[in-house]
């Protein structure tokens, strides 16, 4: 069984910073991509940042230059450093990973979500 466990959400003032972490655990053979999505009530879940096993990264236009995704392959962990936070960054942030579990094939996994609130 594979789990993604997120941490690091919270409340911060505009212009502040937060760092999200997501650790994958369980019977894992390999991990390809890992990334972050966010969702607000009544809206679809949107990709924020994503990193592939080869090192390529993708960012939503709205977070470019402010957010940085990084990954520690030894720990099966992905991070999202969020700087210069804005009101519109308020959302539930979800971790996502494409994982080859043992003994199953590749599957898409999601974390439980962590709330990020930007308010003054």
C-alpha positions as CSV (number, residue, x, y, z in Angstrom):
1,X,0.0,0.0,0.0
2,X,1.3,3.4,-1.0
3,X,0.6,6.7,0.9
4,X,1.4,10.3,0.2
5,X,1.5,12.4,3.4
6,X,1.6,16.2,3.1
7,X,2.7,18.7,5.7
8,X,3.5,22.4,5.9
9,X,0.2,24.1,5.2
10,X,-1.1,27.0,7.3
11,X,-2.0,30.6,7.4
12,X,0.3,33.4,6.3
13,X,0.1,37.0,5.5
14,X,0.4,38.3,1.9
15,X,4.1,38.4,0.9
16,X,4.9,35.6,3.3
17,X,6.3,32.2,2.7
18,X,5.4,28.6,3.3
19,X,7.1,25.3,2.5
20,X,5.0,22.2,1.7
21,X,6.3,18.7,2.0
22,X,5.0,15.4,0.6
23,X,6.5,12.1,1.5
24,X,5.6,8.9,-0.3
25,X,5.8,5.7,1.7
26,X,4.9,2.0,1.3
27,X,5.8,-0.7,-1.1
28,X,7.4,1.5,-3.8
29,X,9.5,0.2,-6.6
30,X,9.9,3.5,-8.5
31,X,8.5,7.0,-8.7
32,X,8.2,9.0,-11.9
33,X,6.7,12.4,-11.6
34,X,5.7,14.2,-8.4
35,X,4.0,17.5,-8.1
36,X,1.4,19.8,-6.5
37,X,-2.1,20.8,-7.4
38,X,-4.5,23.1,-5.7
39,X,-8.2,23.5,-5.5
40,X,-10.7,26.1,-4.2
41,X,-14.3,25.4,-3.4
42,X,-16.4,25.1,-6.6
43,X,-13.3,25.0,-8.9
44,X,-11.4,22.3,-10.6
45,X,-8.1,21.0,-9.3
46,X,-5.3,22.8,-11.1
47,X,-1.6,21.9,-11.5
48,X,0.7,24.2,-9.7
49,X,4.1,22.6,-10.2
50,X,5.4,19.3,-11.3
51,X,8.8,17.6,-11.5
52,X,9.7,14.6,-13.6
53,X,12.2,11.9,-12.7
54,X,14.6,13.3,-15.3
55,X,14.6,16.7,-13.6
56,X,12.3,18.7,-15.9
57,X,9.9,20.9,-14.0
58,X,6.6,22.7,-14.9
59,X,5.0,25.6,-13.3
60,X,1.6,27.3,-13.7
61,X,2.0,30.8,-15.0
62,X,0.5,32.2,-11.9
63,X,3.3,30.9,-9.7
64,X,6.3,31.2,-11.9
65,X,9.1,33.2,-10.1
66,X,7.4,32.7,-6.7
67,X,7.2,29.0,-6.2
68,X,9.9,26.4,-6.4
69,X,9.5,22.7,-6.6
70,X,12.2,20.3,-5.5
71,X,12.6,16.7,-4.8
72,X,14.6,14.4,-2.6
73,X,14.6,11.0,-4.4
74,X,16.4,9.3,-1.5
75,X,13.5,10.2,0.8
76,X,10.7,9.9,-1.9
77,X,9.7,13.4,-0.9
78,X,8.7,16.5,-3.0
79,X,8.7,20.0,-1.7
80,X,7.0,23.2,-2.7
81,X,8.7,26.4,-1.5
82,X,6.1,29.2,-1.8
83,X,7.3,32.8,-1.6
84,X,5.6,36.1,-2.1
85,X,2.2,34.5,-1.4
86,X,-0.9,36.3,-2.6
87,X,-4.5,36.1,-1.5
88,X,-5.3,34.1,-4.6
89,X,-2.9,31.4,-3.6
90,X,-5.4,30.4,-0.9
91,X,-6.5,26.8,-1.6
92,X,-6.2,23.2,-0.6
93,X,-2.9,21.9,-2.0
94,X,-2.7,18.3,-3.0
95,X,0.4,16.2,-3.6
96,X,0.4,13.9,-6.6
97,X,2.8,11.2,-7.7
98,X,3.0,8.6,-10.4
99,X,4.3,5.5,-8.6
100,X,5.2,1.9,-9.5
101,X,4.1,0.0,-6.4
102,X,5.1,-3.6,-5.5
103,X,3.6,-5.8,-6.9
104,X,1.2,-3.6,-8.9
105,X,1.8,-1.5,-12.0
106,X,2.1,2.2,-12.3
107,X,-0.7,4.2,-10.6
108,X,-1.5,7.8,-9.9
109,X,-1.6,8.6,-6.1
110,X,-2.9,11.6,-4.2
111,X,-2.3,13.0,-0.8
112,X,-5.1,14.1,1.6
113,X,-4.6,17.8,1.0
114,X,-3.3,20.6,3.1
115,X,-4.9,24.0,3.5
116,X,-3.0,27.1,2.6
117,X,-4.6,30.4,3.6
118,X,-3.2,33.8,2.7
119,X,-4.9,36.5,4.7
120,X,-4.1,39.7,6.5
